[in-house]
Amino acid sequence: WPLLVRHLLTHQGGIRSYQGDELQSTKHYRDNMDGVKIFQNDPLLFEPGTRVAYSTYGFSLVGAVIEGASGLDYVDYIRERVFKPAKMTATDVDDAYRLIPRRAHGYHMNANGTLQNSGLANTSYKIPGGGLLSCPEDLVRFALAVQTNVLIRRETVAQMLTQQRLKDGRITLRRLLEVERILAAAPESLFKVVVAHHHLIPPPNFGSANSLPFSVT
């Protein structure tokens, strides 16, 4: 079966998701390809392009493709080709060993409705699919860099926001870039917060940008 990058970006690749306690892994992986070893010998769940099944590991393979095409380590590539041109100064890898100023602690609500600290986790095994730290300001900067064609061409953005089809022609809710909130036309200093992600949430229609003032410098 051929497996395309487009399949991976839209969760049509048939790559499995987490098994057992993988989501709570505390093991440190030295790089992206080291993390790929977790699932590299597992069979595909289905023929690519015929179904949709969420997979963080699919994005690990996207990271591997970027490394192969660029000749750079994935982290080095996104620092130079994404974070730097987008001026995302507070975004980086969630390195469990580094002392990162103002890193937020994870927490969750237990069965009794009480907030408590989340369990320990080391996300080094899935950096392309969930191993970065950021902040609201940098998410806005990323959205602006996409919208103003700093990172990618306008034609590419249009493709990324187009709903994809399965092999049999059925349309899925997946896009190459999923967004929860889309920037609308607004004065330079007023923007809606944009969160770019790969979850199955269709973007709502927010109309004109007349709320959520957010100054970005």
Salt bridges, closest charged atoms under 4 A:
GLU22 OE2 - ARG16 NH2 2.95
ASP31 OD2 - ARG30 NE 3.91
ASP34 OD1 - ARG30 NH1 3.53
ASP34 OD1 - LYS37 NZ 3.66
ASP42 OD2 - ARG16 NE 2.44
GLU47 OE2 - LYS167 NZ 2.46
ASP76 OD1 - ARG79 NH1 3.97
GLU80 OE1 - LYS84 NZ 3.02
ASP92 OD1 - ARG79 NH2 2.97
ASP92 OD2 - ARG98 NH1 3.25
ASP94 OD1 - ARG103 NH1 2.74
ASP138 OD1 - ARG141 NH1 2.85
ASP168 OD2 - ARG170 NE 2.74
GLU180 OE2 - HIS197 NE2 3.76
